[in-house]
Amino acid sequence: MTEITVNEADQRRSTDRILDVREDFEVAEGMIPGALHIPMGQLQARLSELDPTVPVIAVCRSGNRSARVADALNGAGFTADTMAGGMIAWNRAGLPTT
């Protein structure tokens, strides 16, 4: 698992799958446009929603949960990175949200 910056994630979001693993109440505050929302606790049951041929960038609030998710995805045969600083860093950088 590689930790990438918010700027790298922003550049890659048109080609990679942004996976937001936060809880519903966190996502209500805004998420990265085009991101797929699967709360961390539901990932195993909803793994089929991810295309194993498309790289994944896991995102959470601060980067801790997404690092665990990226590790699990890599172990399941996906190519996954985590976004350093999570949505806190994304928002601080003034990047878009929906």
C-alpha contacts under 8 A as a table, 3 or more apart, distances in Angstrom:
res1	aa1	res2	aa2	distance
1	M	67	A	7.55
1	M	70	A	6.14
1	M	71	D	5.81
1	M	74	N	6.97
1	M	80	A	6.20
1	M	81	D	5.18
1	M	82	T	7.08
2	T	80	A	7.57
2	T	81	D	4.85
2	T	82	T	6.33
3	E	67	A	7.82
3	E	81	D	5.81
3	E	82	T	4.91
3	E	83	M	5.72
3	E	84	A	5.72
4	I	8	E	6.11
4	I	9	A	6.72
4	I	81	D	6.82
4	I	82	T	6.17
4	I	83	M	5.05
4	I	84	A	5.79
5	T	8	E	5.15
5	T	9	A	6.26
5	T	83	M	5.78
5	T	84	A	5.48
5	T	85	G	7.92
6	V	9	A	4.96
6	V	10	D	6.04
6	V	83	M	6.15
6	V	84	A	6.79
6	V	85	G	7.80
6	V	86	G	7.82
6	V	89	A	6.84
6	V	90	W	5.72
6	V	93	A	7.73
7	N	10	D	4.98
7	N	11	Q	6.23
8	E	11	Q	5.09
8	E	12	R	6.16
9	A	12	R	5.07
9	A	13	R	5.87
9	A	57	I	7.13
9	A	83	M	6.73
10	D	13	R	5.38
10	D	95	L	7.84
11	Q	14	S	7.20
12	R	15	T	5.51
12	R	16	D	5.71
13	R	16	D	5.20
13	R	17	R	6.55
13	R	18	I	6.34
13	R	34	G	7.98
14	S	17	R	7.93
15	T	54	V	7.82
16	D	54	V	5.97
16	D	55	P	5.06
16	D	56	V	5.67
16	D	57	I	6.83
17	R	35	A	6.88
17	R	36	L	7.40
17	R	54	V	6.53
17	R	55	P	6.15
17	R	56	V	4.72
17	R	57	I	6.12
18	I	32	I	7.71
18	I	34	G	7.30
18	I	35	A	4.70
18	I	36	L	6.17
18	I	56	V	5.91
18	I	57	I	4.87
18	I	58	A	6.11
18	I	59	V	7.09
19	L	35	A	5.69
19	L	36	L	4.97
19	L	37	H	6.02
19	L	38	I	6.94
19	L	56	V	6.59
19	L	57	I	5.94
19	L	58	A	4.79
19	L	59	V	5.95
20	D	31	M	7.56
20	D	35	A	6.31
20	D	36	L	5.94
20	D	37	H	4.75
20	D	38	I	6.17
20	D	39	P	7.09
20	D	58	A	6.07
20	D	59	V	4.79
20	D	60	C	5.90
21	V	37	H	6.14
21	V	38	I	5.21
21	V	39	P	4.25
21	V	40	M	4.80
21	V	58	A	6.95
21	V	59	V	6.10
21	V	60	C	5.48
21	V	65	R	7.48
21	V	66	S	6.66
21	V	69	V	7.95
22	R	26	E	6.01
22	R	27	V	6.37
22	R	37	H	7.54
22	R	38	I	7.43
22	R	39	P	5.16
22	R	40	M	6.60
22	R	59	V	7.60
22	R	60	C	5.14
22	R	61	R	6.66
23	E	26	E	5.37
23	E	27	V	6.37
23	E	39	P	5.28
23	E	40	M	7.64
24	D	27	V	5.13
24	D	28	A	6.26
24	D	39	P	7.39
25	F	28	A	5.23
25	F	29	E	7.32
26	E	29	E	5.67
26	E	30	G	7.63
26	E	61	R	7.69
27	V	30	G	5.34
27	V	31	M	5.82
27	V	37	H	7.99
28	A	31	M	7.77
30	G	97	T	5.47
30	G	98	T	5.28
31	M	35	A	7.01
31	M	87	M	7.73
31	M	97	T	5.02
31	M	98	T	5.50
32	I	35	A	5.52
32	I	96	P	6.51
32	I	97	T	4.76
32	I	98	T	6.31
33	P	96	P	7.02
33	P	97	T	5.68
33	P	98	T	5.55
38	I	42	Q	6.28
38	I	43	L	6.08
38	I	46	R	7.42
39	P	42	Q	5.43
39	P	43	L	6.49
40	M	43	L	5.32
40	M	65	R	7.47
40	M	69	V	7.10
41	G	44	Q	7.53
42	Q	45	A	5.54
42	Q	46	R	6.19
43	L	46	R	5.12
43	L	47	L	5.65
44	Q	47	L	5.35
45	A	48	S	7.83
46	R	49	E	5.74
46	R	50	L	8.00
47	L	50	L	5.76
48	S	51	D	7.34
50	L	54	V	7.95
51	D	54	V	5.58
52	P	55	P	7.34
52	P	77	G	7.15
52	P	78	F	5.25
52	P	79	T	7.54
53	T	78	F	7.41
54	V	78	F	7.99
54	V	79	T	7.55
55	P	78	F	6.99
55	P	79	T	5.01
55	P	80	A	5.78
56	V	70	A	7.90
56	V	78	F	7.53
56	V	79	T	6.19
56	V	80	A	4.54
56	V	81	D	6.30
57	I	70	A	7.58
57	I	80	A	5.70
57	I	81	D	4.89
57	I	82	T	5.42
57	I	83	M	6.61
58	A	66	S	5.01
58	A	67	A	7.25
58	A	69	V	6.80
58	A	70	A	6.02
58	A	80	A	6.99
58	A	81	D	6.17
58	A	82	T	4.78
58	A	83	M	6.37
59	V	63	G	6.58
59	V	65	R	7.95
59	V	66	S	5.15
59	V	82	T	6.25
59	V	83	M	5.71
59	V	86	G	5.55
59	V	87	M	7.02
60	C	63	G	5.55
60	C	64	N	7.28
60	C	65	R	6.12
60	C	66	S	5.33
60	C	86	G	5.13
60	C	87	M	6.22
61	R	64	N	7.94
61	R	85	G	7.48
61	R	86	G	4.83
61	R	87	M	4.86
61	R	88	I	6.00
62	S	65	R	7.82
62	S	84	A	7.37
62	S	85	G	4.69
62	S	86	G	4.13
62	S	87	M	6.25
62	S	88	I	5.93
62	S	89	A	7.52
63	G	66	S	5.32
63	G	67	A	6.12
63	G	82	T	6.94
63	G	83	M	6.27
63	G	84	A	5.43
63	G	85	G	5.02
63	G	86	G	4.55
64	N	67	A	5.36
64	N	68	R	6.77
65	R	68	R	5.25
65	R	69	V	6.28
66	S	69	V	4.90
66	S	70	A	5.98
66	S	82	T	5.69
66	S	83	M	7.43
66	S	86	G	7.90
67	A	70	A	5.12
67	A	71	D	6.25
67	A	81	D	7.56
67	A	82	T	5.34
68	R	71	D	5.17
68	R	72	A	6.28
69	V	72	A	5.04
69	V	73	L	6.08
70	A	73	L	5.06
70	A	74	N	6.09
70	A	80	A	5.06
70	A	81	D	5.59
70	A	82	T	6.00
71	D	74	N	5.18
71	D	75	G	6.22
71	D	80	A	7.40
72	A	75	G	5.02
72	A	76	A	6.29
73	L	76	A	4.95
73	L	77	G	6.48
73	L	78	F	5.28
73	L	79	T	7.08
73	L	80	A	6.24
74	N	77	G	5.25
74	N	78	F	4.80
74	N	79	T	5.49
74	N	80	A	5.78
75	G	78	F	7.22
83	M	86	G	5.58
84	A	89	A	7.48
85	G	88	I	6.06
85	G	89	A	4.82
85	G	90	W	7.47
86	G	89	A	5.59
86	G	90	W	6.40
87	M	90	W	4.69
87	M	91	N	5.90
88	I	91	N	5.39
88	I	92	R	6.20
89	A	92	R	4.99
89	A	93	A	6.13
90	W	93	A	5.23
90	W	94	G	6.63
90	W	95	L	5.80
91	N	94	G	5.08
91	N	95	L	5.94
91	N	96	P	7.77
92	R	95	L	7.74
